[in-house]
Amino acid sequence: MRYQLYYWPEIQGRGEFVRLALEDAGASYEDVARKTGGTGKMMAMMNGREKRPPFAPPFLKAGKLVIAQVAEILFYLGPRLKLAPRAEADRLWLHQLQLTVTEFVAEIHDTHHPLGSSLYYEDAKPEAKRYTENFLAERAPKYLGYFETVLAKSKGPYLVGRRASYVDLSVFQLIEGLRYAFPKAMRRIERDVPGLVAVRDAVAARPGIKKYLASPRRIPFNESGIFRRYPELDR
């Protein structure tokens, strides 16, 4: 199977959670919108070409299937890329964890867009500052603390036991992104989640991920994606 991933070509964004799974597994895939004319193809698929059009990227084309939403894509890819357990109960548990990642990502996004995506950060600086103060004091520690508890109960070294899953790759991305956006706050928060930091380090050392991170395929973090560095928000 050669997969086609559709996502914005200038940012890591939500598409990166899918890219990491494909890269870790050494899967054959095309990052469509990063090629000439690819963004137009992506927009055409959202605007009516498909019988079941996706609402927004990322979405994945696998043969005749078109699958949207990060958690849904990873639920499909997980068994095929050997990044999910075989038992149904375990796969549903993994999916539940990924849906929690989705909720966390939405709150991370709102640190710089607390009043909605149609307004620029510069239009909502006071609101962003107030939102982010609460996010760093309460919400980020709560989410990461939850995953730390899940890891401890799994008896590790990964979140669902002895083998790495796509959720471990997502935790890697969360920590990397939060370190970029809030380096000062993360130094404090990470003291309480040493297990997750160890998961992050283990994922970074996996051959497929290590190779990907050193390649031009890994788009650098920037102030157009989910994780944005505004020093005035970091405390």
C-alpha positions in Angstrom: 0.0 0.0 0.0 1.3 3.5 -0.9 -0.6 6.1 1.2 -1.3 9.6 0.3 -1.3 12.1 3.1 -3.1 15.5 2.6 -2.1 18.3 4.9 -0.9 21.9 4.7 2.7 22.0 3.3 4.1 24.8 5.5 3.5 23.5 9.0 3.7 20.3 11.1 0.3 20.9 12.6 -2.1 18.0 13.2 -0.7 16.2 10.1 2.5 15.6 12.0 0.9 13.0 14.3 0.2 11.0 11.1 3.5 11.6 9.5 5.3 10.3 12.6 3.5 7.0 12.4 4.2 6.6 8.7 7.9 7.5 9.1 8.4 5.3 12.2 7.1 2.3 10.2 9.0 3.1 7.1 5.7 3.2 5.2 5.5 4.3 1.6 3.6 7.5 1.4 3.3 10.7 -0.6 2.9 14.1 1.2 0.6 15.4 -1.5 0.3 19.1 -0.8 4.1 19.5 -0.6 4.4 18.8 -4.3 3.6 21.1 -7.2 -0.2 21.4 -7.5 -0.8 19.3 -4.4 -2.6 22.0 -2.4 -5.1 22.4 -5.3 -5.7 18.6 -5.3 -6.3 18.7 -1.6 -8.8 21.5 -1.8 -10.6 19.8 -4.7 -11.1 16.7 -2.5 -12.6 18.8 0.3 -14.8 20.8 -2.0 -16.9 18.1 -3.5 -14.8 15.7 -5.6 -15.3 12.9 -3.1 -18.6 11.1 -2.4 -17.7 11.5 1.3 -15.6 14.7 1.4 -13.4 15.3 4.4 -14.1 18.5 6.4 -10.5 19.5 6.8 -7.0 18.1 6.6 -5.3 16.0 7.6 -6.8 13.1 5.7 -5.4 10.0 4.2 -6.1 8.2 1.0 -5.5 4.4 1.2 -6.6 2.7 -2.0 -10.3 3.7 -2.4 -10.6 4.8 1.2 -10.4 8.5 2.3 -10.0 8.8 6.1 -10.1 12.1 8.0 -9.4 13.2 11.6 -6.1 12.3 13.2 -7.4 9.8 15.7 -9.4 8.0 13.0 -6.5 7.9 10.7 -4.2 6.4 13.4 -6.9 3.9 14.4 -6.9 2.7 10.8 -3.1 2.8 10.4 -2.1 1.4 13.8 -2.6 -2.3 13.1 -1.3 -2.0 9.6 1.9 -0.3 10.7 2.3 -2.5 13.8 1.8 0.4 16.1 -1.3 -0.9 17.8 -2.2 -4.0 19.8 -4.1 -6.9 18.3 -6.9 -7.3 20.9 -10.0 -5.2 20.3 -10.2 -3.9 23.9 -6.6 -2.8 23.7 -7.1 -1.0 20.4 -10.1 0.8 21.7 -8.1 1.9 24.8 -5.4 3.2 22.5 -8.0 5.1 20.4 -9.4 6.6 23.6 -5.9 7.9 24.5 -5.5 9.4 21.1 -8.8 11.1 21.4 -7.5 12.6 24.6 -4.5 13.8 22.7 -6.9 15.5 20.3 -8.6 17.4 23.1 -5.2 18.5 24.5 -4.1 19.7 21.0 -7.2 21.8 20.8 -6.4 23.5 24.1 -2.8 24.1 23.0 -4.1 25.7 19.8 -6.3 28.0 21.9 -3.2 29.5 23.8 -2.7 31.7 20.7 -6.2 31.8 19.4 -8.5 32.0 22.4 -11.2 33.9 20.6 -11.3 31.8 17.5 -9.2 30.9 14.5 -10.5 33.9 12.4 -8.6 36.4 14.6 -4.9 36.9 14.5 -2.9 36.4 17.7 -2.2 40.1 17.7 -5.9 40.8 17.9 -6.3 38.8 21.1 -3.1 39.2 23.1 -4.7 40.0 26.5 -7.1 37.1 26.2 -4.2 34.8 25.0 -2.2 35.8 28.1 -5.0 35.1 30.5 -5.9 31.8 28.8 -2.3 30.6 28.7 -1.6 31.4 32.4 -4.4 28.9 33.3 -3.3 26.5 30.6 0.3 26.3 32.0 -0.7 26.3 35.6 -3.5 23.7 35.4 -4.4 22.2 32.0 -1.0 21.2 30.7 0.0 19.6 34.0 -3.4 17.8 34.2 -3.1 16.3 30.7 0.5 15.3 31.0 -0.1 14.0 34.5 -2.9 11.8 33.2 -0.6 10.3 30.6 2.0 9.8 33.3 -0.5 7.8 35.3 -1.5 5.7 32.3 2.2 5.0 31.7 2.7 3.9 35.3 -0.3 1.6 35.2 0.8 0.0 32.0 4.1 -1.0 33.7 5.8 0.4 30.6 8.1 1.2 29.2 5.4 2.5 26.8 1.9 3.8 27.4 0.2 0.5 26.6 3.0 -1.8 27.8 6.1 -3.3 26.3 5.7 -2.2 22.7 5.6 1.3 21.3 2.3 2.5 19.8 1.1 5.5 17.8 0.1 7.2 21.1 3.8 7.1 22.2 4.7 8.9 19.0 2.0 11.5 19.7 3.3 12.0 23.3 6.7 12.6 21.7 5.2 15.3 19.5 3.3 16.9 22.4 6.5 17.2 24.4 8.6 18.5 21.5 6.0 21.0 20.6 5.4 22.3 24.1 9.2 22.6 24.6 9.3 24.8 21.6 6.3 26.9 22.6 6.9 27.1 26.3 10.5 26.2 27.1 10.5 27.9 30.5 7.2 26.4 31.7 8.1 23.0 30.4 11.3 22.8 32.5 9.0 23.1 35.5 6.2 20.8 34.3 8.5 18.0 33.1 9.8 17.5 36.7 6.5 15.8 37.5 6.3 13.6 34.4 9.7 11.8 34.2 8.1 8.7 32.6 6.7 10.7 29.7 10.1 12.3 29.2 11.6 8.8 29.0 9.0 7.8 26.4 9.9 11.0 24.4 13.6 10.0 24.5 12.9 6.4 23.5 10.8 7.5 20.6 13.4 10.0 19.4 15.9 7.1 19.3 13.8 4.8 17.2 15.5 4.3 13.8 12.7 5.6 11.6 12.0 8.6 13.8 15.7 9.4 14.2 16.2 9.3 10.4 13.0 11.4 9.9 14.0 14.1 12.4 17.4 14.6 10.6 15.7 14.8 7.2 14.2 17.8 5.3 10.9 16.1 5.5 10.5 17.2 9.1 9.1 20.8 8.8 10.6 23.1 11.5 8.3 24.4 14.2 7.1 27.9 13.3 4.5 30.5 14.3 1.9 29.3 11.8 1.3 25.8 13.4 -0.2 24.5 16.6 2.8 25.1 18.7 3.9 28.7 18.6 6.6 30.5 20.6 5.5 33.8 21.9 7.9 34.6 24.8 5.4 36.8 26.5 3.1 33.8 27.1 5.8 31.6 28.6 6.2 31.7 32.3 
